[in-house]
Amino acid sequence: MKRKVALTVNGSRREDEVEPRLLLVHYLRDVAGLTGTHIGCDTSQCGACTVLVDGKAVKSCTLFAVQAQDANVQTIEGLADGDKLHPLQQAFWDNHGLQCGYCTPGFIMAGVYLLAENPNPSDDEIRKGLEGNLCRCTGYVNIIKSVKDAAQKMGATKSAGTPVTAGGD
Amino acid sequence: MAVSQMIGAKIHRREDPRLVSGHGHYVDDFNQPGQVYASFIRSPYAHAKITSIDLTEATAAKGVVAVYTAKDFQGQIAGTHPTVAGFAAEKKTVPERFPIVSGEVTYQGEIVAVIVADSSYGADDAANLVNVEYEVLPAVMDLDEALKADSPKAHIDLADNVGWDITMVPWEATEAGFSSAEVVVKERIHQQRLAPTSMETRGILADYDTFDKKLTIWMSSQNPHFIRLFVGGAMGLPESSVRVISPDVGGGFGSKISPYPEDYLVPATSRLLGRPVKWSESRTESLQNVTHGRGQIFDVEVAAKRDGTLLGMRVTQFLDLGAYHGTFGAFQACACVMAGGAYKWPMISARTVGVLTNRVPTDPYRGAGRPEATHLCERMMDRLALEIGMDPAALRRKNFIQASEFPFSQNFGLVIDSGDYEKSLAKAMDIVGYDALRKRQADLRKEGRYLGIGLSTWIELCGFGPSGLAAATAGFALVESAQVKIHPTGSVAVYTGTHSHGQGHETTFAQIVADTLGVPYDQVQIRHGDTNEGPGFGFGTYGSRSLAVGGMAVRMASLKVVDKAKKLAAHMLEAAEEDVVFDQGKFHVKGSPENGKAMGEVAFASFGGGLPEGMEQGLEAIAYFDPPNLVWPFGAHIAVLEVDPDTGSVKFEQYVAVDDCGNVINPMIVEGQLHGGIVQGLAQALFEDVAYDPESGQLRTGTMLDYTIPTANEIPILTLGSTVTPTPVNELGVKGIGEAGTIAASGAVINAITDALSPLGIKHVDMPASPDRLWKQIQEAKAKSSSSANGGGAQA
C-alpha cells in the first residue's frame, strides 16, 4: 500500500505516492529522476548516496523516503548556482579529486557538511570527516587536497596545514 | 609539423564538470519504456547438486512477469564461456561453463534461476519464493589439498583438479646455478584473493527489438566490442545487429573485461519476453560473483653467491582458478615470465599450476600477474640480502639490468624495450633520505623500536600488444583502432576503441589530436564506448594499454588526416606538395608563412568541388596501431614504517615513489593513477582478503563491512617523483602507468614490515599483514628466541 510523502528537493516542493519501504536513495533516483546520487553498496558503508537532509550529510540508503516527510533534501544536482559550480565541485575539478567519478557526488556532499561544521579543517580532520565515504580510484590523496582547497577558497581564515603530497617534477 | 602545446601539459579534465555536478551517465541511470527487472537466484552452496527447483510460489507472486531456469535458455544461448590461451596455452582441463546451471553448482553465487518482475523490489521479493533443493557436496577450497589424489573434485566428473600444469622452463636449466650456489633462500609466498571492488557495481539494460531483431545493451564494461562479439555470437546475432553501449563507467580495475553469466542472460531474457530488461548488481552479488584477482601461492628458491651474485631462480605458481577458467585468467601466469624483475639472472626455471576449486573464477585485477611477480621477486631480493648481510639497495644495484643493456632479453624470450633502474632507485633513495634512515633505524633498534625500510624496484610489461604475441595469448591481435573525422566547419570527432572508466581519455587523447592536427583543443571531441560508432572493432582498456596502443592509433589516424590535408592545401595554394609545410596548425608554402591555410579551411574545402584529381571528398581516417613490442615502465618505491610490537599495528612514516612511464601526456593524470594504484597495492599488503570458510566454501567477506578497502583515514602521505625514459616502441615515447602503483606497492610495504621485524628473526610476512597476524608472528618469534636463548637450537 502506497503512502504520500511531501518534501523539498533542491528547493522544489514535491509530493509523491510511494511504497513505505522505498529507500530515500531510490526515491531520489527513480521517482525524482535525480540520478547524480549513486548506490555503491547495500550496507551503508560506501557513502556514494550521501545527500544533505536539513543540512546534515545523510547516507540516503539509511532512510526511507517517507522518513524525509517535510524535510529539505539537497542532492549533487542542487549544489551549483546555475552554471557556476559550488567551490567544492570546482575544487574537485581543479585538484583532480576524481577519476571514475562514481563516488564523487557523495564525497562532495559529505564535504559540504564537513566544511559547514568545520570551515578550516586540518588534513586529519578531513580524513576523519570523510571516512564514511569510499573511493577506489584516487587513493584519497587528491580528495583531501580538494577539500582543503575548497576550504581555503571558501574564505577560511586559519592558516593552512602541511600539504598532502609533495614531489613530482 | 604542428607545434606541441598540449602534450605534456597539465590540462584539467573535461570529463569532470558533468561528473562533479551529477550529470554523468552510468548504466543504472538508463531506462527504457516498458522495462522489467531481473533478479537472480544463486546457489547458496559452494558445491552441490540441484535436486529440485519449485517455481510455483514465485510464478504466482504479484508483479512477476516470468521465471526462467536453465532449460528456458536452451536454443537462446549457445556455446561455453570463452577462455583464451593467456600464458598457459596448453590447458589440461577446461570445464564447460554455461551462464545458468541445472545440475551441479560449483561456486557460491552460481545462477540457477532468473526472476523477472515489474519492479526491482518485486523481483527481489519473488526471488525469495523460488525453492531450490540441493544435495551438498564437499567443497574444494585448499590448493595443496586439491592437488592430492584423494581430494574431492571441484566438479564431480573431473579426474583431478588440475586446470593446467605447465613447465615453462625445466628445473634442469637452473641446475648449474643451484649446484654451484653458496647460498640458497626459499620461501612460500601467498597472494590472497582480492575483490576488485569498483565503486560502481555491474549493471545491464538490454532491449531486444523483436521486429528488427536488433539488440541494444547498455552495460558497465571495459571493452564493449568484446561483449558484442561474445554475446552476439552466443545469441546467434550478427555483430551488425548488436549495439553495446558502455557509458560512464564507475571503475573497473580488470573486473569489467570478461563476459559474465548475466551479460548473456539479461539480453536473452529480453529476447524471450520482447521487452527491455534491467538488472543492477548488488554489492553482495558483486563481492560474490565478480571475478577475483590474485589467489596464488608461489614456491620460490633463489641461488646466489655470498657476494650477492644471482645464480638462478626456481618458481612454481599455484593459481586458484576457481570453479572455471576466467576468460583472461591464464594471463595471470605471466607472473612466472616476469619473476626475474629488474635483475639479470643466468636462468629462471618456472612452472605454473592452475588449480580448480569451488570459488568464483579468478581473472585479471589491476596488474594481473605483474604485482605477483614483483612481490615475489622483491621479497626474494630482501630475503637474500638478509641472508648474506648485504644492504637491500646494494644487492639490487649489483644485479640491475644496466641502462646501456637495453633492449634486453630475459630467458623467457621477451624483450625489455628500455629502462634506467639505477636512476629511479637513486632518486627515490635521495628523496627518502636512505642513508640517514638506516642510521636512525639502527639507533631505534637499540631502543627496542621496529622501524622498517622496504624497497620495491618494479618493472612491468604492458601495452598489449604486438599482434603476433597477443594473438598467441589472447586469440586476438589486441591492436587498437581509432577514427578521426573533421566536419565541414572544423570540429573534430575522434572515436577510440579503448574505453575510459576514470583514466581521462576524453582529455588526454584530445591533447594528442589537438597537437597533431594543429586545431584548438576545444574543437576536438573524443568518443568511446558505443559499438555503433567508429571502426569495425575496438579492443578496450586493460593492461595499461590505452595510451601506448590506443593513443598511438589516435595519433596515426590524425597523421593520415594531416597527410591528406597537406595534399589538398598544396592544391589550394597552387604549390607542389613537397613545397608545403605544416606548422602552428597551418599549411603554407615554404618561406611564405603569411599565406597559410588552417586545418579548418582545408576541411571546409574538402567537402567542396575542385579537389585535386582522384581525391575523394572529406577529411577523415581510420587507423589500427600494432605496436612492435610491449612497453616496460619501471620505478622504485620505498616504504618507511614502524611496527608496534605490542599491537602488531603499522604506522607509515613515508611512502616515496619514483616512477618512469616515458613521456607524459598529462602529468596530473599520471600522478592520479599512481596515487590510486599505490593505495590498492598497500591495501593488499595490509587490509584486503577475500575470505571463504575453508570447509563449507561460504564467502565470509560478502559486504563492505567485511571486505575492507581503505578509507581516507588509513593512507600514508605519498611523495611522488619521476624520471623520463621514453620508449622507442612508439612515436609518442609513452608507456602505461595505470597499474604501476599496484604492482610496486605490496612489495615495498611487506619488505618494510619484514625489515622492521628482522631483529626478531622474522624473515617473511604474508598478506594481509593485519595487526593480529603480525602480533601473533611477533609473539612466536619472541618465544622462539627466548627458547633458543635458553639452550634451544640456533635459528635456521
Interface residues (C-beta under 8 A of the other chain):
Chain A: E19 R21 L22 R29 L34 T35 G36 T37 H38 I39 G40 C41 D42 T43 Q45 C46 A48 T75 I76 E77 L79 A80 L85 Q89 Q90 F92 W93 D94 H96 L98 Q99 C100 G101 Y102 C103 T104 P105 I108 I126 R127 K128 L130 E131 G132 N133 L134 C135 R136 C137 T138 G139 Y140 V141 N142 I143 I144 V164 T165 A166 G167 G168 D169
Chain B: H12 R13 E15 D16 P17 L19 V20 S21 G22 H23 G24 H25 Y26 D28 D29 Y121 T197 S198 M199 E200 T201 D248 V249 G250 G251 F253 S280 S282 R283 T284 I431 H501 G502 Q503 G504 V656 P667 M668 I669 E671 G672 Q673 H675 G676 G677 I678 V679 Q680 T703 M704 L705 I709 P710 T711 A712 N713 I715 I717 L718 T719 L720 G721 S722 G741
